[in-house]
């Protein structure tokens, strides 16, 4: 198959390039001849150029149409092999007297899928057309007989079984048709050697430790990374959908070896048959078609732009390119997805460059995840780039505000004391980790050097601000200060609770009167005045 399709596409590409070169030579001949070219000769040359332009458009259209079918042609050939293999399994199972119901259901599904794509593939690549079989003897795909064209006609025995399973076959055919678009979306590369990923941060970029553990637990992030290296367009939905997550686990097998990896064709088949693919098949098909049309249209305009020989023509083509980037269905879909993503995760998108945001929006839109706020926030969390003092919106922005308040309530500035940790904290919060984890981290730092009683209260979820609040209020009253102006690390405040016990209110007030700040209070001045007045009275200077 590869030779037939590749050869045809290569030939068309060569014809296109030769056409472009011939047009260039003719136009150069016209320019170099100048006024010396007769009207008749100029008319002849322009006629050749116009004919070549028309032919080049035909070549371009043919190439684009065949390019669209390249993946389908590969599926056409692969399905033939799959049907043959399963038919061989059926034959062996029958010889052993085993039940072949599940195998027959598989072959019915594959046959239906084969018949649905055969007409378009055979029209474009007649060299691939399955040869008709004159008799009912075993054909190239086993006992499945080939008729004229590509329709697969079962034998009399198979027909009887198909009649018994008509309802199941119809269901399987509908399922395969709905999943076709999702399976076709995968542009699977040839198998690669297993890539062992070094330990890295939690998330899609790497596992938390070596792949696989002595206990047999499997790190889904590590498996996800391996699957992406082997199967191509494995996107983030595989991390959040249980069915697709299990598919990754089955496909990778033992992460330490590539020997048990699932074949890419089987992976595509399993994905196409999944409930998730069936639910999203229509969306995938629509967007994939829009994207291909968008890319092909821009490619066509860019080709025209290269050949344009006047500024007027170039401006006209550039105008069409600009319209395509704003008014096409695909472009408007991207714009709508971007607006939604920014509305549900404005704080996170605000940390990204415009180019990085556009790439993220395209990835979410192409994978049909652009309307799921949970996936959007989880994916964006790995892209957070926090800088001290930055304000974030959305849920993560609210968490950041809470952490700042907790830090202040324990005598810290969040950016100053925990600046190197905040980015990691925000990423973990965006993935769903509890904010209490990080509030307790702040409290744990605050209790260092404090009496056990205070430390125990911090462990129970209280903040230093709450624990010292009664003493802080008394201190503010006695020293005539605003409570918030008294730092939680104030030495006088910290004296209120000692290693053995906390001070009584009376004792604390006595301590406050020894604080240098007390002498500047109205109470201190009044008390001083009263003492002086008493002394004067004692000496008879006052009545």
KOLGUGU-17053 format. One record per residue (C-alpha): residue in one letter; residue number from 1; x negated, y, z negated. Coordinates in pm, 1 decimal. Layout:
<pts>
PT|lolo|domar|px|py|pz
PT|A|NUM|X|Y|Z
...
</pts>
This chain:
<pts>
PT|lolo|domar|px|py|pz
PT|X|1|0.0|0.0|0.0
PT|X|2|-272.2|243.6|-101.7
PT|X|3|-441.7|222.1|239.2
PT|X|4|-119.4|271.8|434.8
PT|X|5|-1.3|571.6|233.0
PT|X|6|-341.9|732.0|184.1
PT|X|7|-433.5|689.4|549.4
PT|X|8|-111.3|850.7|663.6
PT|X|9|-147.3|1145.5|426.7
PT|X|10|-514.1|1188.3|520.9
PT|X|11|-431.4|1189.4|891.2
PT|X|12|-165.4|1456.9|843.0
PT|X|13|-403.3|1663.8|632.6
PT|X|14|-669.8|1638.2|903.0
PT|X|15|-417.4|1736.9|1170.8
PT|X|16|-315.5|2039.1|963.9
PT|X|17|-675.6|2149.2|917.7
PT|X|18|-751.6|2101.7|1287.3
PT|X|19|-443.7|2307.0|1373.7
PT|X|20|-556.4|2589.3|1144.1
PT|X|21|-903.0|2585.6|1299.1
PT|X|22|-760.9|2592.7|1652.3
PT|X|23|-538.0|2890.1|1567.6
PT|X|24|-836.4|3068.9|1417.4
PT|X|25|-1037.9|3017.1|1736.7
PT|X|26|-754.6|3140.7|1959.0
PT|X|27|-701.3|3452.7|1747.5
PT|X|28|-1075.3|3518.0|1747.0
PT|X|29|-1076.6|3487.2|2126.3
PT|X|30|-798.7|3743.7|2146.8
PT|X|31|-981.0|3985.0|1916.4
PT|X|32|-1320.7|3947.5|2083.1
PT|X|33|-1172.0|3993.0|2430.3
PT|X|34|-1016.3|4324.3|2330.8
PT|X|35|-890.0|4534.0|2617.5
PT|X|36|-1069.0|4301.1|2857.8
PT|X|37|-807.4|4028.6|2810.1
PT|X|38|-541.4|4046.6|3075.1
PT|X|39|-174.9|4056.1|2981.4
PT|X|40|-124.8|3714.2|3136.8
PT|X|41|-414.6|3565.6|2940.8
PT|X|42|-298.8|3730.1|2616.3
PT|X|43|50.1|3593.1|2673.7
PT|X|44|-91.8|3246.7|2730.8
PT|X|45|-304.7|3258.7|2416.5
PT|X|46|-17.4|3388.8|2204.0
PT|X|47|203.0|3114.3|2342.1
PT|X|48|-52.0|2853.8|2233.8
PT|X|49|-77.2|3012.2|1891.5
PT|X|50|302.7|3009.9|1846.5
PT|X|51|320.4|2647.8|1955.8
PT|X|52|47.4|2556.1|1708.8
PT|X|53|226.4|2746.2|1431.0
PT|X|54|543.0|2548.6|1497.8
PT|X|55|351.7|2222.2|1506.8
PT|X|56|167.6|2307.1|1185.3
PT|X|57|496.4|2369.4|1006.4
PT|X|58|617.3|2028.1|1121.6
PT|X|59|294.6|1867.7|996.7
PT|X|60|326.3|2048.0|663.2
PT|X|61|685.4|1935.2|618.8
PT|X|62|593.5|1576.1|702.6
PT|X|63|302.4|1582.2|460.6
PT|X|64|514.5|1725.5|176.1
PT|X|65|790.7|1471.2|233.9
PT|X|66|547.6|1178.7|232.9
PT|X|67|363.5|1316.0|-69.6
PT|X|68|691.2|1314.2|-263.6
PT|X|69|732.6|946.0|-181.8
PT|X|70|376.0|842.9|-266.5
PT|X|71|463.7|732.1|-620.7
PT|X|72|786.1|566.5|-503.7
PT|X|73|592.0|371.6|-241.3
PT|X|74|363.2|243.6|-515.2
PT|X|75|668.7|137.0|-717.2
PT|X|76|804.6|-37.2|-404.5
PT|X|77|495.6|-258.1|-379.9
PT|X|78|466.3|-315.1|-754.6
PT|X|79|828.3|-423.5|-779.6
PT|X|80|771.0|-689.2|-516.1
PT|X|81|491.6|-834.2|-725.2
PT|X|82|695.3|-811.9|-1046.7
PT|X|83|990.2|-992.3|-888.7
PT|X|84|762.1|-1264.5|-756.8
PT|X|85|600.5|-1313.9|-1096.9
PT|X|86|931.6|-1336.7|-1281.5
PT|X|87|1074.4|-1575.7|-1022.4
PT|X|88|773.0|-1800.1|-1079.5
PT|X|89|845.5|-1788.1|-1452.9
PT|X|90|1207.7|-1884.5|-1385.5
PT|X|91|1097.0|-2180.8|-1176.2
PT|X|92|866.8|-2304.7|-1453.0
PT|X|93|1132.6|-2250.1|-1719.1
PT|X|94|1387.5|-2448.9|-1516.9
PT|X|95|1137.9|-2730.6|-1474.1
PT|X|96|1106.6|-2749.3|-1852.5
PT|X|97|1480.1|-2724.2|-1906.3
PT|X|98|1452.2|-2385.7|-2081.0
PT|X|99|1712.0|-2107.5|-2084.1
PT|X|100|1642.6|-1850.7|-1809.4
PT|X|101|1914.7|-1597.2|-1892.8
PT|X|102|1678.5|-1319.6|-2007.4
PT|X|103|1443.2|-1373.6|-1713.5
PT|X|104|1732.1|-1365.9|-1469.1
PT|X|105|1853.2|-1038.6|-1620.8
PT|X|106|1505.5|-893.1|-1567.7
PT|X|107|1490.9|-1000.1|-1206.4
PT|X|108|1841.8|-861.3|-1144.5
PT|X|109|1733.8|-524.0|-1285.2
PT|X|110|1413.1|-516.8|-1078.8
PT|X|111|1600.6|-620.3|-765.2
PT|X|112|1852.3|-340.5|-811.7
PT|X|113|1571.4|-88.2|-860.9
PT|X|114|1387.9|-223.8|-555.5
PT|X|115|1696.3|-196.9|-335.0
PT|X|116|1758.6|160.7|-449.7
PT|X|117|1417.8|288.8|-336.5
PT|X|118|1356.6|64.2|-36.1
PT|X|119|1542.8|264.6|233.9
PT|X|120|1353.3|590.2|176.4
PT|X|121|1014.6|416.0|143.9
PT|X|122|1061.0|201.5|454.8
PT|X|123|1178.3|498.7|658.8
PT|X|124|864.6|692.6|566.3
PT|X|125|622.1|398.1|570.5
PT|X|126|762.3|128.4|803.0
PT|X|127|431.9|-57.3|771.6
PT|X|128|532.1|-150.6|416.6
PT|X|129|867.0|-300.4|518.1
PT|X|130|922.3|-650.6|384.2
PT|X|131|934.9|-907.0|664.1
PT|X|132|1267.8|-1092.3|704.7
PT|X|133|1281.5|-1458.9|612.2
PT|X|134|1455.2|-1688.3|858.0
PT|X|135|1555.4|-1957.7|610.8
PT|X|136|1648.2|-1996.7|246.8
PT|X|137|1314.0|-2151.7|163.5
PT|X|138|1094.8|-1993.6|-98.8
PT|X|139|989.9|-1647.7|26.7
PT|X|140|699.4|-1420.0|-56.6
PT|X|141|866.4|-1320.2|-383.7
PT|X|142|951.5|-1671.7|-493.4
PT|X|143|1307.8|-1798.7|-448.4
PT|X|144|1434.2|-1447.1|-375.7
PT|X|145|1498.0|-1438.7|-3.3
PT|X|146|1411.8|-1128.7|203.9
PT|X|147|1668.5|-1022.2|462.1
PT|X|148|1614.2|-769.9|739.8
PT|X|149|1496.7|-450.3|578.4
PT|X|150|1422.7|-458.1|210.5
PT|X|151|1746.7|-578.0|55.2
PT|X|152|1681.9|-876.1|-166.8
PT|X|153|1944.8|-1144.2|-117.8
PT|X|154|1955.9|-1423.2|-378.1
PT|X|155|1991.6|-1790.0|-281.9
PT|X|156|2322.8|-1974.2|-318.6
PT|X|157|2220.0|-2091.4|-665.5
PT|X|158|2119.2|-1741.7|-763.4
PT|X|159|2446.0|-1601.2|-626.0
PT|X|160|2642.4|-1828.9|-854.3
PT|X|161|2440.3|-1719.7|-1153.9
PT|X|162|2473.2|-1357.2|-1050.2
PT|X|163|2850.7|-1398.2|-1037.4
PT|X|164|2848.3|-1537.1|-1392.2
PT|X|165|2645.7|-1238.8|-1504.8
PT|X|166|2815.2|-966.3|-1300.6
PT|X|167|2896.3|-742.2|-1595.7
PT|X|168|2548.4|-769.9|-1739.8
PT|X|169|2390.3|-705.4|-1400.1
PT|X|170|2598.4|-391.7|-1347.4
PT|X|171|2497.6|-260.2|-1687.8
PT|X|172|2132.8|-333.8|-1620.5
PT|X|173|2149.7|-167.9|-1278.1
PT|X|174|2306.8|146.0|-1423.3
PT|X|175|2045.6|155.3|-1695.5
PT|X|176|1764.1|119.1|-1444.2
PT|X|177|1906.1|392.4|-1221.3
PT|X|178|1942.2|635.2|-1511.4
PT|X|179|1588.7|562.5|-1629.8
PT|X|180|1431.9|589.2|-1285.6
PT|X|181|1350.1|957.5|-1314.3
PT|X|182|1183.1|919.5|-1653.5
PT|X|183|966.2|630.6|-1538.3
PT|X|184|874.1|812.8|-1219.4
PT|X|185|756.7|1109.2|-1425.6
PT|X|186|454.5|912.5|-1547.1
PT|X|187|158.2|964.7|-1319.9
PT|X|188|-37.2|673.5|-1457.7
PT|X|189|-412.7|665.6|-1396.9
PT|X|190|-603.1|339.6|-1348.3
PT|X|191|-678.6|156.5|-1674.7
PT|X|192|-968.4|300.8|-1871.3
PT|X|193|-1192.1|147.8|-2130.2
PT|X|194|-1069.3|184.8|-2485.9
PT|X|195|-1169.4|518.3|-2637.1
PT|X|196|-1248.5|495.7|-3006.5
PT|X|197|-1164.8|833.8|-3154.6
PT|X|198|-1386.6|967.0|-3429.1
PT|X|199|-1224.0|1068.8|-3758.1
PT|X|200|-1066.4|1410.8|-3728.5
PT|X|201|-794.1|1630.6|-3874.8
PT|X|202|-444.3|1499.9|-3917.8
PT|X|203|-227.1|1554.5|-3611.4
PT|X|204|-224.1|1473.6|-3241.1
PT|X|205|-587.7|1583.7|-3210.6
PT|X|206|-717.1|1293.1|-3414.3
PT|X|207|-654.5|1044.4|-3694.6
PT|X|208|-731.6|1095.9|-4058.8
PT|X|209|-988.8|819.5|-4058.3
PT|X|210|-1122.9|525.6|-3857.5
PT|X|211|-870.1|363.2|-3628.9
PT|X|212|-713.4|71.5|-3809.0
PT|X|213|-765.9|0.1|-4177.6
PT|X|214|-858.6|-309.2|-4379.2
PT|X|215|-498.3|-326.3|-4495.3
PT|X|216|-373.5|-346.9|-4139.6
PT|X|217|-197.5|-8.8|-4149.5
PT|X|218|-195.0|170.5|-3813.5
PT|X|219|-243.9|545.4|-3778.4
PT|X|220|16.0|658.2|-3523.4
PT|X|221|-188.5|969.0|-3443.5
PT|X|222|-486.7|753.6|-3348.2
PT|X|223|-265.5|522.2|-3142.1
PT|X|224|-109.5|827.0|-2973.8
PT|X|225|-454.6|955.5|-2878.4
PT|X|226|-556.4|618.2|-2735.1
PT|X|227|-232.9|585.1|-2538.5
PT|X|228|-277.8|930.3|-2387.2
PT|X|229|-626.2|833.2|-2268.2
PT|X|230|-487.2|525.3|-2093.0
PT|X|231|-134.1|603.4|-1976.5
PT|X|232|-149.1|967.9|-1874.5
PT|X|233|165.2|1172.2|-1941.9
PT|X|234|235.8|1052.7|-2293.4
PT|X|235|371.9|1363.1|-2462.1
PT|X|236|455.0|1459.1|-2819.5
PT|X|237|803.2|1305.3|-2818.7
PT|X|238|631.2|967.9|-2870.2
PT|X|239|530.8|1081.0|-3219.4
PT|X|240|886.2|1162.2|-3328.5
PT|X|241|1109.5|905.1|-3158.8
PT|X|242|1100.6|565.9|-3335.3
PT|X|243|1161.1|367.6|-3015.7
PT|X|244|883.6|541.7|-2823.0
PT|X|245|652.8|525.1|-3124.0
PT|X|246|695.4|146.8|-3127.6
PT|X|247|622.5|138.7|-2754.2
PT|X|248|287.4|306.6|-2820.3
PT|X|249|207.0|55.6|-3094.4
PT|X|250|294.1|-235.9|-2864.5
PT|X|251|98.0|-85.4|-2575.2
PT|X|252|-224.0|-29.2|-2769.2
PT|X|253|-214.3|-348.9|-2974.4
PT|X|254|-541.3|-379.5|-3163.9
PT|X|255|-695.2|-29.6|-3145.9
PT|X|256|-1045.5|-174.6|-3165.8
PT|X|257|-1025.5|-357.4|-2831.9
PT|X|258|-883.9|-288.9|-2485.7
PT|X|259|-826.5|-656.3|-2409.2
PT|X|260|-470.0|-661.3|-2539.8
PT|X|261|-363.1|-325.6|-2390.3
PT|X|262|-34.0|-321.0|-2202.2
PT|X|263|-59.3|-294.7|-1824.1
PT|X|264|29.0|60.4|-1704.8
PT|X|265|303.1|-74.9|-1477.8
PT|X|266|463.8|-260.4|-1768.1
PT|X|267|429.8|50.4|-1983.4
PT|X|268|615.5|253.8|-1720.2
PT|X|269|883.8|-16.0|-1695.7
PT|X|270|932.1|-26.6|-2073.5
PT|X|271|949.1|350.2|-2090.6
PT|X|272|1199.2|365.5|-1806.5
PT|X|273|1420.4|107.1|-1977.5
PT|X|274|1412.5|279.6|-2317.2
PT|X|275|1725.4|435.2|-2462.6
PT|X|276|1542.2|765.8|-2496.6
PT|X|277|1451.3|769.3|-2126.1
PT|X|278|1808.8|686.9|-2031.0
PT|X|279|1944.9|971.2|-2244.4
PT|X|280|1698.4|1217.9|-2093.4
PT|X|281|1669.4|1074.3|-1743.5
PT|X|282|1902.8|1327.7|-1582.9
PT|X|283|1722.8|1622.7|-1739.0
PT|X|284|1385.9|1483.6|-1636.6
PT|X|285|1500.5|1425.7|-1279.3
PT|X|286|1641.5|1777.0|-1244.4
PT|X|287|1337.1|1950.1|-1388.6
PT|X|288|1090.4|1732.3|-1205.2
PT|X|289|1264.4|1815.4|-875.6
PT|X|290|1264.8|2187.1|-961.0
PT|X|291|898.6|2178.0|-1054.4
PT|X|292|796.9|1997.5|-736.4
PT|X|293|999.5|2237.4|-522.4
PT|X|294|844.5|2531.7|-707.0
PT|X|295|487.5|2402.1|-665.0
PT|X|296|540.4|2313.7|-299.7
PT|X|297|695.1|2651.7|-219.9
PT|X|298|405.7|2838.2|-378.9
PT|X|299|157.6|2614.0|-198.5
PT|X|300|329.3|2690.0|131.6
PT|X|301|319.2|3064.8|70.3
PT|X|302|-45.0|3047.2|-32.3
PT|X|303|-125.7|2867.3|292.6
PT|X|304|55.4|3139.2|484.7
PT|X|305|-132.7|3402.2|286.2
PT|X|306|-465.2|3253.9|394.4
PT|X|307|-361.5|3276.4|759.2
PT|X|308|-207.5|3625.0|741.7
PT|X|309|-406.5|3863.4|959.5
PT|X|310|-247.1|4194.3|860.5
PT|X|311|-190.8|4364.9|527.8
PT|X|312|176.6|4397.0|610.5
PT|X|313|211.7|4020.6|643.5
PT|X|314|13.2|3964.9|325.0
PT|X|315|234.2|4205.6|131.5
PT|X|316|547.0|4030.9|258.7
PT|X|317|414.5|3690.4|152.0
PT|X|318|302.5|3822.8|-187.5
PT|X|319|653.2|3960.1|-237.4
PT|X|320|798.1|3614.3|-171.1
PT|X|321|551.4|3460.1|-416.3
PT|X|322|654.7|3714.4|-680.0
PT|X|323|1021.9|3638.4|-623.2
PT|X|324|956.2|3266.3|-649.0
PT|X|325|781.6|3315.8|-982.8
PT|X|326|1082.3|3500.9|-1124.5
PT|X|327|1403.0|3396.6|-947.7
PT|X|328|1352.1|3026.5|-867.2
PT|X|329|1541.4|2772.4|-1079.4
PT|X|330|1220.0|2641.8|-1230.1
PT|X|331|1086.2|2988.7|-1313.1
PT|X|332|1415.1|3092.1|-1473.5
PT|X|333|1418.9|2767.4|-1671.8
PT|X|334|1071.1|2843.3|-1804.2
PT|X|335|1176.9|3197.2|-1895.5
PT|X|336|1480.9|3068.2|-2083.1
PT|X|337|1268.2|2809.7|-2265.6
PT|X|338|1015.1|3075.4|-2361.9
PT|X|339|1284.5|3302.8|-2504.4
PT|X|340|1429.0|3018.5|-2711.2
PT|X|341|1090.6|2901.1|-2837.8
PT|X|342|997.3|3254.4|-2941.0
PT|X|343|1331.1|3293.5|-3120.9
PT|X|344|1297.2|2975.6|-3328.9
PT|X|345|922.0|2998.3|-3390.6
PT|X|346|827.2|3362.6|-3344.0
PT|X|347|577.6|3355.2|-3629.2
PT|X|348|389.2|3063.1|-3478.8
PT|X|349|398.2|3185.4|-3119.7
PT|X|350|264.3|3517.7|-3245.3
PT|X|351|-68.0|3352.5|-3325.4
PT|X|352|-121.5|3244.1|-2963.2
PT|X|353|-265.4|3421.2|-2658.3
PT|X|354|-14.0|3483.4|-2373.6
PT|X|355|-187.1|3221.1|-2158.0
PT|X|356|-177.1|2960.3|-2433.6
PT|X|357|188.1|3035.4|-2505.5
PT|X|358|283.9|2999.2|-2138.0
PT|X|359|103.0|2664.8|-2119.5
PT|X|360|285.4|2548.6|-2432.6
PT|X|361|624.9|2657.7|-2298.0
PT|X|362|560.7|2472.2|-1972.5
PT|X|363|466.4|2154.9|-2159.7
PT|X|364|780.4|2171.5|-2374.1
PT|X|365|1004.8|2249.1|-2075.2
PT|X|366|859.1|1981.1|-1846.4
PT|X|367|897.0|1718.8|-2121.0
PT|X|368|1258.7|1831.2|-2196.4
PT|X|369|1165.1|1916.5|-2555.6
PT|X|370|1227.5|2290.2|-2521.6
PT|X|371|1560.5|2283.7|-2710.7
PT|X|372|1448.0|2078.8|-3010.5
PT|X|373|1332.4|2321.1|-3284.2
PT|X|374|1182.9|2038.6|-3491.5
PT|X|375|950.8|1926.5|-3212.6
PT|X|376|871.7|2285.7|-3116.5
PT|X|377|762.4|2372.8|-3469.5
PT|X|378|570.7|2047.0|-3514.8
PT|X|379|382.6|2097.4|-3190.6
PT|X|380|315.4|2463.9|-3257.0
PT|X|381|188.3|2381.4|-3605.1
PT|X|382|-120.3|2219.9|-3453.3
PT|X|383|-184.6|2542.0|-3261.2
PT|X|384|-159.2|2783.7|-3554.4
PT|X|385|-449.9|3026.4|-3566.8
PT|X|386|-402.6|3221.3|-3890.0
PT|X|387|-609.9|3525.4|-3980.0
PT|X|388|-608.9|3694.9|-4324.9
PT|X|389|-326.8|3942.9|-4362.3
PT|X|390|-130.7|3803.6|-4066.2
PT|X|391|248.7|3809.1|-4098.5
PT|X|392|433.7|3508.9|-3956.4
PT|X|393|801.6|3463.5|-3878.3
PT|X|394|1032.5|3165.5|-3902.4
PT|X|395|1020.5|2895.1|-4168.1
PT|X|396|641.3|2892.2|-4184.0
PT|X|397|642.0|3268.3|-4231.3
PT|X|398|876.2|3223.2|-4525.3
PT|X|399|644.7|2960.5|-4670.4
PT|X|400|348.7|3196.3|-4631.6
PT|X|401|537.4|3465.8|-4824.7
PT|X|402|614.0|3214.8|-5101.0
PT|X|403|249.7|3109.2|-5125.9
PT|X|404|138.5|3470.3|-5148.3
PT|X|405|386.3|3528.8|-5430.5
PT|X|406|268.3|3214.2|-5612.6
PT|X|407|-92.9|3326.1|-5580.4
PT|X|408|-8.6|3669.4|-5724.4
PT|X|409|187.6|3505.0|-6006.7
PT|X|410|-131.5|3324.7|-6104.8
PT|X|411|-375.1|3612.0|-6078.1
PT|X|412|-500.9|3544.4|-5724.3
PT|X|413|-497.7|3708.2|-5384.7
PT|X|414|-405.1|3430.5|-5139.8
PT|X|415|-629.7|3548.1|-4855.2
PT|X|416|-925.9|3617.4|-5082.2
PT|X|417|-925.3|3302.5|-5295.3
PT|X|418|-770.2|3053.2|-5045.7
PT|X|419|-843.0|3207.3|-4704.7
PT|X|420|-1032.0|2903.3|-4575.3
PT|X|421|-740.0|2673.3|-4662.0
PT|X|422|-439.9|2869.3|-4536.2
PT|X|423|-452.8|2760.8|-4170.5
PT|X|424|-454.2|2392.9|-4267.9
PT|X|425|-175.3|2453.0|-4521.5
PT|X|426|44.2|2625.0|-4263.7
PT|X|427|-6.0|2345.6|-4011.3
PT|X|428|91.3|2085.7|-4269.7
PT|X|429|393.0|2291.7|-4378.8
PT|X|430|510.2|2320.3|-4017.1
PT|X|431|497.0|1941.6|-3992.5
PT|X|432|728.6|1909.1|-4291.3
PT|X|433|498.4|1875.5|-4591.5
PT|X|434|643.6|2014.3|-4916.9
PT|X|435|537.0|2363.7|-5015.7
PT|X|436|516.2|2242.8|-5377.0
PT|X|437|194.9|2061.5|-5283.6
PT|X|438|19.9|2390.2|-5212.5
PT|X|439|182.4|2584.1|-5494.2
PT|X|440|46.4|2320.2|-5732.3
PT|X|441|-297.8|2357.6|-5573.2
PT|X|442|-290.3|2728.8|-5657.0
PT|X|443|-174.9|2654.7|-6012.1
PT|X|444|-448.9|2394.1|-6047.1
PT|X|445|-707.7|2658.4|-5965.3
PT|X|446|-544.6|2899.9|-6210.0
PT|X|447|-558.7|2665.8|-6510.0
PT|X|448|-937.4|2628.7|-6502.6
PT|X|449|-1078.7|2753.5|-6835.1
PT|X|450|-734.3|2807.4|-6990.5
PT|X|451|-609.7|2638.8|-7310.8
PT|X|452|-452.3|2295.5|-7268.6
PT|X|453|-110.1|2429.1|-7360.4
PT|X|454|-117.8|2676.1|-7070.0
PT|X|455|-260.8|2410.0|-6836.1
PT|X|456|21.3|2171.2|-6926.9
PT|X|457|282.1|2437.0|-6852.4
PT|X|458|120.4|2504.0|-6514.7
PT|X|459|136.6|2132.2|-6440.3
PT|X|460|511.0|2148.0|-6506.9
PT|X|461|558.6|2404.9|-6229.5
PT|X|462|536.3|2730.8|-6423.8
PT|X|463|310.6|3015.6|-6314.4
PT|X|464|78.0|3219.5|-6535.5
PT|X|465|307.7|3515.8|-6478.8
PT|X|466|597.1|3321.1|-6636.9
PT|X|467|389.7|3184.9|-6925.2
PT|X|468|247.6|3523.1|-7030.8
PT|X|469|563.6|3723.0|-6948.9
PT|X|470|670.1|3784.5|-7317.8
PT|X|471|322.9|3908.2|-7415.9
PT|X|472|290.6|4111.5|-7098.2
PT|X|473|618.0|4291.3|-7170.8
PT|X|474|509.9|4368.3|-7531.1
PT|X|475|172.9|4485.1|-7406.0
PT|X|476|340.5|4713.2|-7152.0
PT|X|477|561.4|4859.8|-7424.7
PT|X|478|286.8|4917.1|-7678.2
PT|X|479|31.9|5049.7|-7431.7
PT|X|480|300.5|5237.7|-7240.6
PT|X|481|209.8|5078.4|-6908.7
PT|X|482|412.7|4933.6|-6620.2
PT|X|483|419.0|4551.0|-6661.1
PT|X|484|296.7|4494.5|-6303.5
PT|X|485|-6.7|4716.2|-6368.8
PT|X|486|-135.2|4465.0|-6623.6
PT|X|487|-342.3|4206.5|-6439.5
PT|X|488|-291.2|3840.7|-6523.2
PT|X|489|-665.2|3819.9|-6588.5
PT|X|490|-648.8|4102.4|-6846.9
PT|X|491|-871.8|4000.4|-7141.0
PT|X|492|-633.6|4138.0|-7404.4
PT|X|493|-338.8|3956.5|-7246.9
PT|X|494|-530.8|3628.5|-7233.4
PT|X|495|-604.3|3658.7|-7610.6
PT|X|496|-232.9|3601.0|-7679.5
PT|X|497|-261.9|3224.8|-7629.0
PT|X|498|-562.2|3054.4|-7783.9
PT|X|499|-694.2|2698.4|-7782.9
PT|X|500|-494.6|2605.4|-8092.5
PT|X|501|-180.1|2819.1|-8076.5
PT|X|502|-29.5|3135.7|-7939.5
PT|X|503|-25.1|3461.8|-8141.2
PT|X|504|283.1|3582.0|-8318.6
PT|X|505|437.4|3902.1|-8186.4
PT|X|506|320.7|4090.5|-8498.8
PT|X|507|-39.9|3971.6|-8463.4
PT|X|508|-43.9|4052.7|-8094.5
PT|X|509|82.8|4404.8|-8159.9
PT|X|510|-200.8|4454.4|-8411.5
PT|X|511|-451.3|4337.5|-8147.3
PT|X|512|-304.4|4582.0|-7898.4
PT|X|513|-365.2|4874.2|-8133.6
PT|X|514|-736.2|4791.0|-8114.0
PT|X|515|-728.5|4803.2|-7733.8
PT|X|516|-903.4|5122.9|-7607.0
PT|X|517|-597.4|5202.4|-7396.8
PT|X|518|-375.7|5239.6|-7702.5
PT|X|519|-540.1|5566.3|-7815.1
PT|X|520|-402.5|5740.6|-7507.2
PT|X|521|-39.3|5649.7|-7577.1
PT|X|522|226.4|5878.6|-7721.8
PT|X|523|268.2|5633.4|-8011.0
PT|X|524|-100.1|5664.5|-8094.2
PT|X|525|-87.9|6043.6|-8083.3
PT|X|526|223.3|6052.9|-8301.3
PT|X|527|69.1|5813.3|-8549.1
PT|X|528|-250.1|6018.7|-8558.5
PT|X|529|-50.0|6336.7|-8611.8
PT|X|530|141.9|6174.9|-8896.6
PT|X|531|-181.6|6065.0|-9066.6
PT|X|532|-336.1|6411.4|-9032.2
PT|X|533|-19.0|6573.3|-9164.8
PT|X|534|-22.7|6339.9|-9466.4
PT|X|535|-384.1|6428.4|-9543.7
PT|X|536|-308.2|6797.8|-9521.4
PT|X|537|-16.0|6753.9|-9754.0
PT|X|538|-232.1|6566.3|-9998.6
PT|X|539|-466.1|6866.5|-10008.7
PT|X|540|-179.3|7111.8|-10041.6
PT|X|541|-210.7|7270.5|-9701.8
PT|X|542|145.4|7179.4|-9598.9
PT|X|543|467.3|7232.4|-9778.3
</pts>
